[in-house]
Amino acid sequence: MRVLVNCGYLDRFDAIVVGMTEPDREYLRYAIELAKSCPPSTTAFSVGAVITEAHGAVLATGYSREGDLRDHAEEAALGKLAPDDRRLDGATLYSSLEPCSTRSSRVRSCTELILATPISRIVFAWREPDLFVDCQGAELLRAAGRHVVEVPELAHLVRHTNGHLLNP
């Protein structure tokens, strides 16, 4: 595990912990690729999500607006599994973007949906910018005892996928 000190691109935290393995990097890249399947939107990010069991087998995938224009990626992936599915014990959820903590399109945020499961680890590439809401997903997940890993070295790929929102 290594600690990266704020180098100017993280304005909300002094440090982040990146405890990532090579399989983590591969699954996160898979989630980032899934985001490219999202129908375009000018009011929502394009996000991909992958859920793996403790031993690395993929349990479910999802992307924003996959089945419904209001779907978030984590919500789409979680919707393919029962919240009490035993395979979620020790599971990891990979998301290209920090799981949302506030939503206007649904009652429960992705953070709340994750916390309703035994998923113990969340890995994401890019902190949600304050474009639509002030996201506190990582903080809420950590406060609930979940292990959260941020991988900023892959954030540029997520920003590229969402360039239509960032550079209108």
C-alpha positions as CSV (number, residue, x, y, z in Angstrom):
1,M,0.0,0.0,0.0
2,R,1.3,3.5,-0.8
3,V,0.0,6.9,0.3
4,L,-0.2,9.7,-2.2
5,V,-0.1,13.2,-0.8
6,N,-2.3,15.8,-2.3
7,C,-0.5,17.1,-5.4
8,G,-3.0,19.8,-6.2
9,Y,-5.6,17.6,-8.1
10,L,-7.4,16.5,-5.0
11,D,-8.9,19.5,-3.3
12,R,-11.0,17.7,-0.6
13,F,-8.4,15.5,1.0
14,D,-4.8,15.8,2.2
15,A,-4.0,12.2,1.3
16,I,-5.5,9.1,-0.3
17,V,-4.6,5.5,0.2
18,V,-4.1,3.5,-3.0
19,G,-4.0,-0.2,-2.0
20,M,-4.4,-1.7,-5.4
21,T,-3.5,-5.0,-7.1
22,E,-3.0,-5.7,-10.8
23,P,-6.4,-7.5,-11.0
24,D,-7.9,-4.3,-9.4
25,R,-6.5,-2.3,-12.2
26,E,-7.9,-4.7,-14.8
27,Y,-11.4,-4.8,-13.4
28,L,-11.4,-1.0,-13.0
29,R,-10.4,-0.6,-16.7
30,Y,-13.2,-3.0,-17.5
31,A,-15.6,-0.7,-15.7
32,I,-14.2,2.3,-17.5
33,E,-14.7,0.5,-20.8
34,L,-18.3,-0.3,-19.9
35,A,-19.0,3.4,-19.5
36,K,-18.5,3.8,-23.2
37,S,-21.7,1.9,-23.7
38,C,-23.8,4.6,-21.9
39,P,-26.4,6.4,-24.0
40,P,-25.3,10.1,-24.1
41,S,-26.7,12.5,-21.6
42,T,-26.1,16.2,-20.9
43,T,-27.3,15.8,-17.3
44,A,-25.5,12.7,-16.1
45,F,-22.1,11.1,-16.1
46,S,-21.3,8.0,-18.1
47,V,-20.2,5.4,-15.6
48,G,-19.4,1.7,-15.7
49,A,-19.4,-0.8,-12.8
50,V,-18.2,-4.3,-12.2
51,I,-18.9,-6.5,-9.1
52,T,-16.5,-9.3,-8.3
53,E,-16.7,-12.0,-5.7
54,A,-13.9,-12.4,-3.1
55,H,-11.9,-14.7,-5.4
56,G,-12.3,-12.4,-8.4
57,A,-15.1,-13.9,-10.5
58,V,-17.3,-11.3,-12.1
59,L,-20.8,-11.4,-10.6
60,A,-22.4,-8.5,-12.4
61,T,-21.7,-5.5,-14.6
62,G,-23.6,-2.4,-15.3
63,Y,-23.4,1.0,-16.9
64,S,-25.4,4.3,-16.6
65,R,-28.7,4.3,-18.4
66,E,-28.4,0.6,-19.2
67,G,-32.0,-0.4,-18.7
68,D,-33.6,2.9,-17.8
69,L,-32.5,6.5,-18.4
70,R,-32.3,7.0,-14.7
71,D,-30.1,4.0,-13.9
72,H,-26.7,4.6,-12.5
73,A,-24.0,2.0,-13.2
74,E,-23.7,0.7,-9.7
75,E,-27.5,0.5,-9.4
76,A,-27.6,-1.5,-12.7
77,A,-25.0,-4.0,-11.6
78,L,-26.5,-4.4,-8.1
79,G,-29.9,-4.8,-9.6
80,K,-28.7,-8.1,-11.2
81,L,-28.0,-9.6,-7.8
82,A,-30.0,-10.0,-4.6
83,P,-28.8,-7.7,-1.8
84,D,-28.3,-10.7,0.5
85,D,-26.5,-12.8,-2.1
86,R,-23.9,-14.8,-0.2
87,R,-21.3,-14.2,-2.9
88,L,-21.3,-10.5,-2.0
89,D,-19.5,-11.3,1.3
90,G,-16.0,-10.0,0.7
91,A,-16.9,-8.7,-2.8
92,T,-15.5,-5.7,-4.5
93,L,-17.4,-3.1,-6.5
94,Y,-15.4,-1.3,-9.2
95,S,-16.8,1.9,-10.5
96,S,-15.3,4.3,-13.0
97,L,-16.7,7.2,-10.9
98,E,-17.2,7.7,-7.1
99,P,-20.5,6.2,-6.1
100,C,-23.2,8.9,-5.7
101,S,-24.4,10.0,-2.3
102,T,-27.2,12.3,-3.6
103,R,-29.7,11.7,-6.3
104,S,-32.6,13.6,-7.8
105,S,-33.8,10.8,-10.1
106,R,-34.2,8.0,-7.5
107,V,-34.9,7.8,-3.7
108,R,-31.7,5.8,-2.8
109,S,-28.2,6.8,-3.8
110,C,-25.7,4.3,-5.1
111,T,-23.8,4.7,-1.8
112,E,-27.0,3.6,0.1
113,L,-27.5,0.7,-2.3
114,I,-24.0,-0.5,-1.7
115,L,-24.3,-0.1,2.1
116,A,-27.5,-2.3,1.9
117,T,-25.2,-5.2,0.8
118,P,-22.2,-6.9,2.4
119,I,-19.8,-5.6,-0.3
120,S,-16.7,-4.7,1.7
121,R,-14.5,-3.0,-0.9
122,I,-15.1,-0.3,-3.4
123,V,-12.5,0.8,-6.0
124,F,-13.1,3.8,-8.2
125,A,-11.0,6.0,-10.6
126,W,-12.4,9.5,-10.4
127,R,-14.0,11.5,-7.6
128,E,-17.3,12.9,-8.8
129,P,-16.7,16.6,-9.6
130,D,-19.2,19.1,-8.3
131,L,-20.9,19.5,-11.6
132,F,-24.3,18.3,-10.6
133,V,-24.1,17.6,-6.8
134,D,-21.6,17.7,-4.0
135,C,-20.8,13.9,-3.8
136,Q,-19.7,12.4,-0.5
137,G,-19.8,8.7,-1.5
138,A,-16.3,7.8,-0.6
139,E,-16.5,9.5,2.8
140,L,-19.9,7.8,3.6
141,L,-18.6,4.4,2.6
142,R,-15.4,4.8,4.6
143,A,-17.4,6.0,7.6
144,A,-19.5,2.8,7.4
145,G,-16.4,0.7,7.6
146,R,-16.0,-0.2,3.9
147,H,-12.6,-0.2,2.4
148,V,-12.5,2.4,-0.4
149,V,-9.6,2.6,-2.9
150,E,-9.3,5.6,-5.2
151,V,-7.1,5.1,-8.3
152,P,-6.5,8.6,-9.7
153,E,-4.0,7.4,-12.2
154,L,-6.9,6.1,-14.3
155,A,-9.1,9.2,-13.8
156,H,-8.0,10.7,-17.1
157,L,-9.8,7.9,-18.9
158,V,-13.1,8.6,-17.1
159,R,-12.7,12.3,-17.7
160,H,-12.2,11.5,-21.4
161,T,-15.4,9.4,-21.5
162,N,-17.2,12.3,-19.9
163,G,-15.7,15.1,-22.0
164,H,-19.1,16.1,-23.4
165,L,-20.0,17.3,-19.9
166,L,-16.6,18.9,-19.0
167,N,-16.0,20.7,-22.3
168,P,-19.4,21.6,-23.7
